Amino acid sequence: MATRGFFGKRPSEGESDRLPPGQYLTEDFPVLSAGPTPRVDMEKWSFTLKDGVRPVARWSWDEFTKLPHVKLTRDIHCVTKWSKFNTAWSGVMIDDILAEAGIAPPTAFTLAHSFDGYTTNVPTADLVDGKAMIATAYEGKPITPDHGGPARLLVPHLYFWKSAKWVNGLQFTKRDEGGFWELRGYNMYGDPWREQRFTGD
């Protein structure tokens, strides 16, 4: 786990109801990752939906940028106890990706995959109905590689390790399969408001 630039502070009285228990507010955007930052060749970039091992839809970067893009402003919360308010993202909602593929979610569970081999599990219900997107820009600019660019999953209501960096696909699975951190003791769900950091929380 790599990190830099975290300086926490207590929220003002008006902000305290937005801060989950055990979290501290930061104005910075700490960089955390399980390994080195991959350099993604945009000519080879693709995003794939899979039902189990079977691919059901795939987009190149040029095709993906033509999908409907929307803006979201959300608070985000890291398992390492920092939170950042009012982060501004733009990208493609998971709902619109499914609509473009012409499918409904085939299973209740999803595994997100990244270019560096990272995976994380997210219940499908937490990705749809306006809850999540594949983000391609932050604060109006392309997401930098150290923050997961060119594209990352954004699931802001869960701890931020669920928002997989350098995402390249979503795989629908029949059972809830743990990803990289879940197999190393992190909670399978990761609700900040219930402090679900580790197995058993």
C-alpha positions in Angstrom: 0.0 0.0 0.0 1.5 3.3 -1.1 0.4 6.6 0.2 1.4 10.3 0.2 -0.1 13.7 1.0 -2.5 12.9 3.8 -3.1 15.6 6.4 -6.3 15.0 8.4 -8.5 17.5 10.2 -11.7 17.5 12.1 -14.8 18.6 10.2 -16.7 21.8 11.0 -20.0 21.5 12.9 -22.0 21.6 9.7 -19.9 18.9 8.0 -19.8 16.3 10.9 -23.0 14.5 9.8 -21.3 13.8 6.4 -18.2 12.1 8.0 -18.5 8.4 8.8 -17.3 7.2 12.2 -13.5 6.9 12.6 -12.8 9.1 9.5 -10.8 12.4 9.3 -11.4 15.0 6.7 -8.6 15.9 4.2 -8.3 18.6 1.6 -5.6 16.6 -0.2 -6.2 13.6 -2.4 -3.9 10.9 -1.0 -2.5 8.3 -3.5 -2.9 4.7 -2.4 -2.3 1.6 -4.5 -1.5 -2.1 -4.0 1.4 -1.9 -6.4 3.2 0.3 -9.0 1.2 2.5 -11.3 0.6 0.8 -14.7 1.1 2.8 -17.9 -1.8 2.0 -20.1 -1.4 2.0 -23.9 -4.5 3.9 -25.0 -4.4 2.1 -28.4 -4.9 -1.2 -26.6 -7.3 0.1 -23.9 -10.6 -1.7 -23.7 -13.5 -2.2 -21.3 -15.3 -5.5 -21.3 -18.5 -6.8 -19.7 -18.5 -10.5 -18.9 -21.1 -13.0 -17.8 -18.9 -15.4 -16.0 -16.1 -16.1 -18.4 -18.2 -15.2 -21.5 -17.6 -11.7 -22.9 -20.9 -10.0 -23.7 -19.8 -6.5 -24.7 -16.5 -4.6 -25.3 -15.5 -1.0 -26.1 -12.3 0.5 -27.2 -11.3 3.9 -25.8 -12.7 5.8 -28.8 -16.0 3.8 -28.5 -16.2 4.4 -24.8 -15.7 8.1 -25.0 -18.8 8.3 -27.3 -21.1 6.8 -24.6 -23.2 9.2 -22.6 -21.1 11.0 -20.0 -22.5 12.6 -16.9 -21.1 14.5 -13.9 -21.2 13.4 -10.3 -20.1 15.2 -7.1 -19.7 12.9 -4.1 -17.9 12.5 -0.8 -15.4 9.7 -0.8 -14.1 7.6 2.2 -10.9 5.6 2.4 -10.4 2.5 4.6 -7.2 4.2 5.9 -9.5 6.7 7.6 -9.4 9.8 5.3 -12.4 11.3 3.7 -12.7 14.0 1.1 -15.8 16.0 0.5 -17.3 17.2 -2.8 -15.1 15.3 -5.3 -16.2 16.0 -8.8 -16.1 13.3 -11.4 -17.4 12.6 -14.9 -17.8 9.4 -16.8 -20.2 6.8 -17.9 -22.8 5.4 -15.5 -22.9 1.7 -15.1 -26.7 1.9 -16.0 -25.8 3.4 -19.3 -23.1 0.8 -20.0 -25.6 -2.0 -19.4 -28.2 -0.2 -21.6 -25.6 0.2 -24.4 -24.8 -3.5 -24.1 -28.5 -4.3 -24.2 -28.5 -6.4 -21.1 -29.8 -6.5 -17.6 -27.5 -7.6 -14.8 -27.4 -11.4 -15.1 -26.2 -12.0 -11.5 -26.3 -10.4 -8.1 -22.5 -10.2 -7.8 -19.8 -8.4 -9.8 -16.0 -8.5 -9.8 -14.2 -5.5 -11.1 -11.0 -6.1 -13.0 -8.0 -3.7 -13.6 -5.1 -3.5 -16.0 -2.6 -4.3 -13.2 -4.5 -7.5 -12.2 -6.2 -5.9 -9.3 -9.8 -7.1 -8.6 -12.5 -6.1 -6.1 -16.0 -7.4 -5.6 -19.1 -5.2 -5.4 -22.7 -6.4 -5.2 -24.4 -5.6 -8.5 -27.1 -3.7 -6.7 -24.4 -1.2 -5.6 -23.4 -0.5 -9.1 -26.8 0.3 -10.7 -29.7 2.8 -10.2 -27.3 5.7 -10.4 -24.9 4.5 -7.7 -21.7 4.0 -9.7 -19.8 5.0 -12.8 -16.7 4.3 -14.8 -15.0 7.7 -14.3 -12.7 9.2 -16.9 -12.3 12.7 -15.5 -11.7 14.3 -12.1 -12.3 18.1 -11.4 -12.8 18.6 -15.2 -9.5 17.0 -16.2 -8.5 13.5 -17.3 -7.8 11.3 -14.3 -4.1 11.1 -13.8 -2.4 7.6 -13.8 -1.7 7.7 -10.1 -5.4 8.2 -9.3 -6.5 5.4 -11.6 -6.5 7.0 -15.1 -7.4 6.7 -17.8 -10.6 5.2 -16.2 -11.5 4.0 -12.7 -14.6 2.5 -11.1 -16.4 5.0 -8.8 -18.6 3.5 -6.1 -18.5 6.5 -3.6 -20.9 5.1 -1.0 -18.4 2.2 -0.2 -14.8 2.4 1.1 -12.7 3.7 -1.8 -10.7 0.4 -2.3 -13.9 -0.7 -4.0 -13.5 2.0 -6.6 -10.9 0.1 -8.6 -8.2 2.1 -10.4 -7.2 1.4 -14.0 -10.4 -0.6 -14.5 -10.8 -2.6 -17.7 -13.9 -4.7 -17.1 -16.8 -5.9 -14.9 -17.5 -9.6 -14.6 -20.8 -10.8 -13.3 -20.4 -13.8 -11.0 -22.8 -16.3 -9.6 -21.3 -16.1 -6.1 -19.7 -13.3 -4.1 -16.0 -13.7 -5.0 -13.5 -11.8 -2.9 -11.0 -9.6 -4.8 -7.4 -8.6 -4.0 -7.9 -6.9 -0.6 -10.9 -9.0 0.4 -8.8 -12.1 0.1 -6.2 -10.4 2.4 -8.6 -9.7 5.3 -10.6 -6.6 4.1 -14.4 -6.7 4.5 -16.4 -8.2 1.7 -18.8 -5.2 1.5 -17.0 -2.1 2.9 -19.7 0.2 4.2 -18.0 3.3 5.8 -21.0 4.1 8.0 -20.8 0.7 9.6 -16.9 0.8 9.7 -16.7 -2.4 7.7 -12.9 -2.3 7.2 -11.9 -5.9 7.9 -13.4 -9.4 8.0 -15.8 -9.6 10.9 -16.5 -5.8 11.1 
